[in-house]
Amino acid sequence: MPGWNFADLWERVADRFPDATAQVQGDRRTTWSEFDRRADGIATFLRSNGANHQDKVALYLYNSPEYMEGCFASYKASLVPVNTNYRYLDEELAYLWDNADATAVIFHGTFTPRVEAVRSRVPNVKHWIWVDDGNGPMPEWAVSYEEIANSASERYSPPEGRSGDDITMIYTGGTTGMPKGVMWRQDDLIRATVAVGNPAYYSDPEEIGATAPVDALPEAGPPGLPACPLMHGTGWYTANMYLTAAGSVVLLEDRTFNVEELLDAIQREKVAALTIVGDAFARPIVNALDAEPDRWDISSIILVSSSGVMWSEPIKKRMLAHNPGMLLLDSFSSSEAIGMGSSVSFAGGEQKTATFNLGADVRVVNDAGNFVEPGSGERGRVAIPGFVPLGYYKDAAKTASTFIQIDGKRYSIPGDYATVEADGSITLLGRGSVCINTAGEKVFPEEVEEVLKTHPNARDAVVVGVPDEKFGEAITALVEVDPDSGVSPEDLIDHVKATLSSYKAPKSVLIVDTIGRAPNGKVDYKRAKTYACDTLGITV
């Protein structure tokens, strides 16, 4: 079926606003015409050297202009960009690139030794495209990204044409299992994301024109800054949105989160939209602003959006104090389901932690496959219809269990549990895959984590279940606290009991130097559980 395609839209942006900024990273600044031309070079190289329609191109990159250029090139050539977690080790990389059937890998030079170690295990990869980041010379088996990007003589168009049916893929994090490639039709992804800010994308492009929404823009869009990695869904989805709105993507240079660089960039580039991932990003931002309230001007920010990790009400209040005019959007979404719910906070109207208004036609489904009634107190999984993925790449069984038919309508049900309040809003409980069963009671780690993080001396927390002869699983918390605070495990346990039922309180609390969150703000629960068991002397 026909539909919207990113390459068609972005090429039209480049035609209309050639001198507008498309990407910024430090001193590097790329115009839309340069962005378009460089992507043509990569697209032409790939298709001229054996890549076929819908072949996969792995992006093994830190945040950099080359990341979205690689995506643009893939869209142009009707290829499929594949995100690669730059924290992966040899086994994980070999699995991912083999599972994705990658035929080309674009990688930063700093990853050369690791790429060298896995090359022989992924024989389907024909092209290794090296991005110079100042970390050693280009290996003899690679080709230079920069040379290819500057080689275009004309705009590239694939022989079979482009379509809204062209897919793009985002691999899930794999913290509770092996990573899976979530396949989206480009048309569905555009309608699920970009249409939120421009309803024209709900229309049929054959009726209004394949570039009509861009044609209607009076000027280039504002800059947006994804503070999280582009290799994860939250950063990548929003970068696509910023560019489709004819805006620009502002990227940070530091490869670890640097709050001062972030605030400097917001002020320098007059960033209008900021993408973060919950308290893991928001807390250091407000701490810096509280410490030096007159140092940074963040008045340009209109919207701060967060997805993937809970964003607490106290942190939202502190952030709004520094710019009362902005909106804080807490989006309840995942790689498999965009728009399950949202919570919008503004000065004087901060929303409670983990409470969301349901998206259009979103329901909560119990284990029997029935819709949960508001105010019933029943728990169920959140189900979203409409613009949802095709499924998981090469995993028919998981596709069948996640994307199901209810009353003739197809729903995506990725496994997020919630209750429906009497007013129709939902209270998010967490992923069933990490749910703890203690003495027959189900406890969702995120619920306990959020209470722990409200303790005045707690910086961060993660909760896991460890084997226990009496309870089956015992709730165990790893908590990062302020140095020299003197807070004890007993203090933290009592703090939870003051808010939640006693059975939800940790049986043990381990004080740690750091939770060790990933760059996208998420926690590896498997690793946390292993650490807890090792520390407590428990054999799994």
N, C-alpha and C positions, 0 to 999 in steps of 0.2 A: 504494500500500500504506500502511496506517496506521503510526503510530510516535510517538516522542516529539517534542515541540515546545517550544522555549524559552519562548514566551510563556505557555503553559499552566502550565509549571513555575514561572516567576518570579511569575506572578500568585498562585499558591498560596503561595509564600514570603511575599509581601506580606500575604496573609490571615493566615498563621500567626504572622508576626513583624513586625507593622506598625511597631513602634517601634525595631526593630533598625536599625543603620546599614547602608546599602547602598553609599554612596560617600562618600569624603572627599578633599578637595583643599585643603590649607592650612586656612583657617578655614571653608571651605564643608563642610557635613555634611548629607547627605541620608538620611532614613530610608527604609525599604522602602515605606511607604505613600506617601511623597512621590515616590519613584522611579516607582512604579506610576501615580500620578495624572498626573504630568508626561508620561509616555510616552503615556497615554491622550489627552492634549491634542494631541500631535503626530500620533498615529495618526488621530484623528478629523478633524483638519484635512486631512491628506493624502487620505484616502478620500472626504471630503466635497467635495473640490475636484478631482476627476477622476482620481485615482490608481486603477488597476485591479489586480486580483489579480496578484501577482508582479512588479509594476513595480519599477524600481530607484531607490533613494535613495542618492545619493553623500554621503559624510561627509568634508568637507574641513576637518578640525579637528586642532588639537594635542590632546594628552591633556587631557581635561576631563570633568566629569560629563555634559556634553551628548553625548559620543561614545557611551557605552553607553546613555544615554536614547534616542538616535536608533536604536540597534540594537533596543532593547526596543520602541519604537514601531513599527518595521518588522516585527518578529516578530508583534506584536499585530495589525497590519493585513494580515498575509499579504503584505507587501512584502519587498524584498530589499535589505539594507544593502550598500553598496559602499564599500570603503576607498579613500581617495585620498591618495597620497603628497604631503605638504605641501611637499616640495622640488621638485615638478614645476614646469616653466615652461609657457608658453602652449601650445606644440605638444603636450607630453605630456598636459596637462590636457584639451585639446580631443580628443585621440585617446581618452583613457580614458573620458570621459563619453559620447562618441559610440559607442565600442565597447560600453560597458555599457548603452546605451539608457536612460541616466538620465533620469527625469522630474522629479526634485527634487534640489536640492543644499543641504545644511546646511553653512554655512561660518562661520569666525571672521571678525570684522570686519577684522582685519589683512590678510586676503586680498582685500578689496574691489577694489583696483585691478587685481589679476590676474584676478579673476572678471569685472570690467567688460570686460577686454580680450578674453575668449574667449566671452562670452555669445552673440554673434551667430553663432558657429560651432557652437553646440549647440542648435538650435531645438527639439529634443524636450524640453528642460528647461523645465517650465512654472512651477516655483516655486523661488525663491531665498530660503532661510530664514537670516536673519542672526543670528549669536550675538554679542552685545555683549561685547567683551574690552577695552574702553577705547581702541580705536584708531580714532577718528573716528565720525561719525554714520552711521546706517543709510541706505543709498542708497534712492532713491524706488522703485526697481524690486524691492525686497526686502520681506519681511515679518519681523516680530520673532519670533524663537524664543521668547523669554521670555513674550510675550503669548500665543502659541499654547499653550505648555506649561502655562500657568496657566488655560486656558480649559475644561478638561474638567469636565463635569457628571456623567458616569457612566463606568463601565468600557466600553472599546470592544471590540466583537466584530465581525469581518468577516462580510458576508452569506453568503459561501460556506463559512464556518468555517475552522478551521485543521487542519493535518495534518503528520505527519512527512515528507510529501513536499514541503512548502514548502521552497524552497531558500534557501541563503545563499551568498554569494560572497566569495572573497578573491582580490584581484588580486595576482599575483606581482610581484616587484620589477622584472623586466625588465632586469637588468644585463647579460644576454647576448642580449637580443632584446626585442621589444615586449612589454609586460605582457599577461598573459592572465588571464581570470577563471576561477578554479577553482570549479566548481559542486558544492556539497555538499547532499545532502538533510539537513535538520535532524536527522532520526532517526539517520542514519549518523554525522554529526559528533558528536552527543551520545554515541553508543555508542563512538566512537573516542577520545573525550577524557574525558568525565565518568565513564563507566563504570569507568575505571581506579581511581577512588576510591570508587565505589559500584556494586557488581556488580548491584544491582537494575535498572540501566539495560540490562542484557543481556536482561531479561525482556520479554515482550509487554505493552505498556500496556493492551491490551484485556482481558488476563487479570488483571492485578494492580491496574489502575486508573491513569488518566492522570496522577495526581499522587502515586501511592503512595510513590515514593522520598522526596519532600518530606514527606509525611504522617508518615513513619517517623522523621524527624529529631527528636532530643530537645530541641534548642536551635538557635539561629542559629549559623552557621559562623564561623570566625575570619577576620580580615582578611588579604588578600593584596595584594602590591604589585608590579604590572608596571612595572619600571624602564624598559623599552623602550617605543617608541611603540605605541599601540593600532592605528595604521594598518598595522602589519605583523603577520604571522601569529602570531609568538611571543607578543606582548603581548595580541592580541585573543583568541586561543584560550584563554589562561589566565584572562583577565578573565571570559570566558563560564563557565569552570569554577568560579572563585571564587563567582560569583553563583548558579550552579545548585546549589552546595553551601550556599546560604542565607548565604553570607559577605558580606564587603564588599570593595570595590575601593578601595585607597589610591593616589592619584595625586600626582605631584610637580607643583609650580607652575612651576619653572624650565623653559623650553623648550629648554634644552640640559642635558646630563647634569651634575648638581651632586651630587657624592658626599656633601658635608656635609648637604645637604638630605635626601638619601636616608637617611643614617644617623640624622639627627634624626627623620625620619618613622617609621623602624623602631622607635626607642625610644619615641616619643610614642604611637604607635598600637598598640604591642605586636604588630607584624606577625609572622604565623606562617609565611607563604609568600612568597618573593621570586622574581621572574622576571627573569632577566638574559639577555644574549646573549654568552656566552663571555668570553675574556680582556679584550675591549674594555671590559666593565663590571667584571669581577671584579678586574682589576689595580688600577684606581684605588681600589676599595673596600678591598682589603687594604693598599695603600700608606697610605691614611688611617688604618686601624686600627693598622698597625704604628707609624706616626708618633705616634699618641696613643692608646695601648692602654686607658687608663682613662677616655676621654671618653664613649664610647657603650656602652650596654648592648644587646647584640643577642641576649640569651639567649632571647628569645621565638621566635626563628626555629627552625622545625622542619625546613623544607625550602627549599633554594635550587635552582631548576631553570633549566636553560639549554638553548637549542636554536638551531640555525641557523649557529653558528660554533664551531669547535673550542675546547674549554676544557682548558687544559693542566694536567698533574699537579702541577707545582711551585706553581701558583697555588692549586689546590685544597688542598694541604697547608697553605699559609699561611693560607687562609681558615678551615680547620677548627681551627687553633690558637686562634682567637678565640671559637669556640663548638664544642667537641668533640662536643656532643650532637646537632648537626644533620646532616641527610643532604644530600648534593649530588647532584642528578640531572642527568646529561648526556644529553639526549634526542636521538636521531638521528631527526629528522622533517623534513618539508617541508610546504608548503601542499598538495601533492598526496598526501602519504603520511605519516600520523601513526602512530607506533609502530613504525618500522622496527627500532629498536634502542635500548638504553639502557645507561647505565653509572652505577652508584650508588657513591659514595665516602662513607666515614665515617672518623672518626679511627682511624688505624692501618690503614686499608684503602683507600687512595687508588688509583684505577684509572689505568692508563696513558692517555696522550693518544691520542684517536681510536680507542680500542678499545671495542667495544660488544658486548653480548649480544643476539642476534637476538630480535625480537619473535615472538609465536606465529605459526607457519607462514610466517615470512618466509624467503625464499631469495635466493641470489645467482645470477643467470642470465648465462651467457656470450653472446657475439654470435651463436652458433648456436641460441640458445633453450633450451639445456640447463642444468640446475642444476650449479653449481660444487661439486665435492666438497671437504669439509674437508681441510685440509692439503695440497691439491694445488698451491698457489701460483698457481693460475689467477686472473685478474682477471675480474670481471663486474659487472653492474649489480644493485643491490638491488631486489628485487621484494616488494611487500606485498599480500596478499590481504585479503578480509574487508570491513571498512567503509572504502570508498574513495570518492572523488568520482564524480559522474556523468560528468565530463569538463570540457573547456574551453569556455567560452561562445563560441558562433559560430566554433568552430575544429574542424571534424570531422577534419581531417588530423592535427593535433597530438593530438587525443583518441585517434585510432586508433593512433598510434605510442607513446603513453604508457600507455594502459590496454588491456592485451592478455590474450588467453586462453591459458593453458598447462594442458594436461591437463583441460580443461573448467572451469577456475577462473579468474576474472577477477583480474588483478594490476595494481597501479599501479607503474610503473617510471619514475620521474622523471629518472633519469640519474646517480645517485650510484654511483660505482665503489668496489668493495671486494674484499678477499680474505677467504677463510674459513679461520680457523686450525684446527689439528687438534682443538682442544677445542670447536669449534663457534662460537666468538666471531668477530666480524668486525673487520677493521682497515680503517677508512675511508680511501679514497685521495682522493676529491674528485669534483667534477662533470666529466663528460666534455666538457661544452661549453667549459671553459676549460683542458682538457688541452693540454700543450705537446708537440709532436712535434719532438724534436731529434736529428738524425742517425739517424732511424728508431726512436728510443726514446721511449716515452710517459712524460712526467713530469707528475705532478699537483701543481699549485702549492701546495695546502694542506700537502702533506707537507714541502716545502722551507720554507714559511713557518713552520711550527711549530718546525723546527730552528733557524732564524734567531732566533726569539723566545726561545730558551733561552740565547742569548748574554747574559751579565750586563749588557751595556751597550745591548742592543736593547730598545726599547719596543714596537715593532710592525713588521710587515713584510707586503709583498704581492709576489707573484712573477708575472711575465707572460712570454710568449714574444714576441720581436721578430724581424722578418725577418732572415735571415742567409744569405749565399750558400753558405757551407760546410755549415752544419748544418740549413738549412731554417728553423729557429727557434732563437734563442739565448736561454737562460734569463737573465732580467734581474730583479733584485730592487730594490725601493724599500724602504728601511729607515729607520725613525725611531729615533734613538739618543739616549741621555742627553746633554744639552749638556755640552760641555767634557770629554767622556770620552776623546777622542783616538782612538777606535776607527776603523780604516781599512776601506775596502772589502775589502782583502786579508785583514784579520783575520776578517771575516765570511765570506768565501769559504772560508778555511781551516777555520773553525768548522763549516761544512756538510760539508766533505770528511771531517772527523773522525767523522762519524756516517753519512752517506749515500754511495752510490757517486759517484765523481767526475763522472759524466755528469749527475748531478742538481744539481751545484753551479752557482751563477750564474756566467755569463761576465762579467757586469758588475753592480756594486752602486751604486745611486744613493742617497746620503744625503739625506733629505728632512726638512723641519720637521714635517710631519704626513702620515700616510697618507690622511687625509680620509675616514674611515669614515662611513657613513650613520648616522642615529640608531639603527637597529636593529643596528648593529655590523658590517654587511656592507660589502664592498668593491665598487666599480664597476670591474670588470676592464677594461672598454673604455676608461674614462677613464685608468686607470693605464697601460695600454698606449700610449695616445696620448701621455701625458706622457713615458714612457720613450723612445718614438721621437723625439719633438721634442727631448728633451734630448741624445740620442745622435746626432742629425742623420740619422736613418733615414727614408727615404721609404716610406710604406706603400702 
